[in-house]
């Protein structure tokens, strides 16, 4: 994916809205014309391409759901017989990831495992899509902060360091001057034990949007400027559905109050969905990008995980004129919208760059969730979601609509709840 980068040295800015609104073509139904969503058409496929087929299914890794912890132990013995190795286990959700000894044996192993007592589901791990788009560098500044009334919200609640945002993404530049002092923990679920340093740029950009440092005389500022971040490197230099699942469970078990994911899986996944349910059940609010296909999401017929999972805050993207971003997905599961076109944020190496995508919209909502939780640390995910929706600026059709959900998020209104 081509990225146009603009390095900027500047004081903290209250954002200036850029010109040139993106106006979608509207179909007779009132929804934008769509593309088929059988596979992601806008975004970057992660992981080694040689390890995935044309439909984004792993040739070597599978996700297995079992009835109880006892079956997890039994899987290892099955592996010796059937030709696979158990690489990860998640007793929290009674699931595991396995690696095939030979990629040509996928169908055989699947059939054999499905006949094993106690095995509920077996499917190939999915290839993840990072949901960013190319940018025009003439659109500058953090206009989203102004649209969302973030500076005014800080007069009420700037965010508390005890509220932690986990970014399950490509890692974060651990030494970036606008981020390094906000990091309270980190994890690499692609290669456990290794650094969560970002080798891609995507996670660093999202982190700056969510919680970049304020008032340090450098670069940009995040929505939840007073809150903390937990980088979880689940993609980049490898990574798949298994590493994302592992990252979600790890974050939920290590103090995250908010998890944000700017990525997409385009098929249902029993194991990953159990991980999402596990995190929500532990009281973790989850925000997720809606996707960049200009397509209609539907939890049954056109799933887009994690965003279409019940309880997750699905975030569509808007531009500087509060119009739908041309690429943004839509549908009945959209909760809210947030700025996602030409967003200025952090870049590895201490710089800053513009990026676009629903990937940029989701961390805006994550930052707002952290501000809400700073006011109400005992609130459950459903309460945070309800407050964000109720306080959003209504756009499009009055009330809920599938383009903007309940509207574009408004930080000042939200922290007054």
Secondary structure, 3 states (H helix, E strand, C coil): CCCCCCCCCCCCCCCCCCCCCCCCCECCCCCECCCCCCCCCCCEECCCHHHECCCCEEEEEEEEEECCHHHHHHHHHHHHHHCEEEEEEECCCCEEEEEECCHHHHHHHHHHHHCCCCEEEEEEEECCEECCECCCCCCCCCHHHHHCCHHHHHCCCCCCCCCEEEEEEECECCCCCCCHHHEEEEEECCCCCCCCECCCCHHHHHHHHHHCCCCCCCCCCCCCCCCEEEEEECCCCCCCHHHHHHHHHHHHHCCCCEEEECEEECCCCHHHHHHHHHHHHCCCEEEEECCCCCCEEECCCECCECCCCCCCEEEEEECCCCCECCCCCEECCEEEEEECCCEEEEECCCEEEEEECHHHHHHHHHHHHHHHHHHCCCCCHHHHHHHHHHCCECCCCCCCECCCECCECCHHHHHCC
